[in-house]
Amino acid sequence: MAHHAAFHPLRVGALEPLTDDSVALTFEVPDELRADYAWLPGQHVTINCEDGVRRSFSIATSPASGTLKVGIKRLPGGAFSGAVLERLRVGDSLEVMTPAGRFTPSPSSASRTYALIAAGSGITPVLSIATALLESEPDSEVTLVYANRTHGSVMFLDDIHDLKDRFLTRFRVLHVLSREEQEVELLSGRLDGERLRRLLDALLPVKEVDEWFLCGPHGMVVELRDELAGAGAESVHTELFHADSAPRVRAEDQATRSGEESRVTVRLDGRSSTFDLAGTGVPVLEAALTVRPDAPFACRGGVCGTCRAKLVSGSVTMDTNWALEADEVDRGYVLTCQSHPTSDEVVLDYDA
């Protein structure tokens, strides 16, 4: 039986200022929950906040450190990020979901070259990935391209410098600052497709990189991903802060939706639950929660992948997908928070 994400109260062990508008939050994990909170580099945890909203934060540390630390940056109007920066104290407890996510590298015993691109708080999973790769693959090299507005807005700057000192010959860091001029013109300005193209030509040839990892805001990630694809990059992994508020529904998918109800069955923890749902209605996850409140989810925006299930029979269409890799989709996995039935009967298995 699959092990699903679950919430537990975790004590805040440390709060460290990173910049004027961000902090690092370390959780104390009791010994009896250590196995539950083991994580892979690049994964995230979800916090069940006081306003009832679940918010996901990537883990910034490598699994080998044993320290569960996340980075939190103040967002305009952000109720939780503001509360963390202003009122949260060491010793407070938060409801934290066990780690999840598939923005992770596959272990390799071969010598490989990795390129990691992050913007702002997108450094959190990327820092975890970079550290884990350098620690576990002694013959591999990592280049980090990190975009920020100014030097003062760089999160985890000390950690990045420490990592550089530890792996002097195998770790390269390129800071790109959009609002602060640097000695190298190529690194001064917004990191967009045109600047990435110049970086590829001058410092980071696509043919010499085995895997790419991109994390940042939607517009940047999409633009840079498309630029890499056009340049011939074959293995590109992406993670978003959040998806567009409006779902990206293709016309041909919309045409297949019907107002008629489908019979939907979801399997979770060995039990099956069935309900009726119209293709034009709410996504499968929302309907499933009415009969299975334990159905796993976090962002509800097609970004985190917590609600992933395998399509056993029938058909669905997804509004959007920023969490599943192409091979997962090929194997029949869908995001239930974005899925709508397009056949008379649908069976989805969260345990698969």
Disulfide bonds with the S-S distance in Angstrom:
none
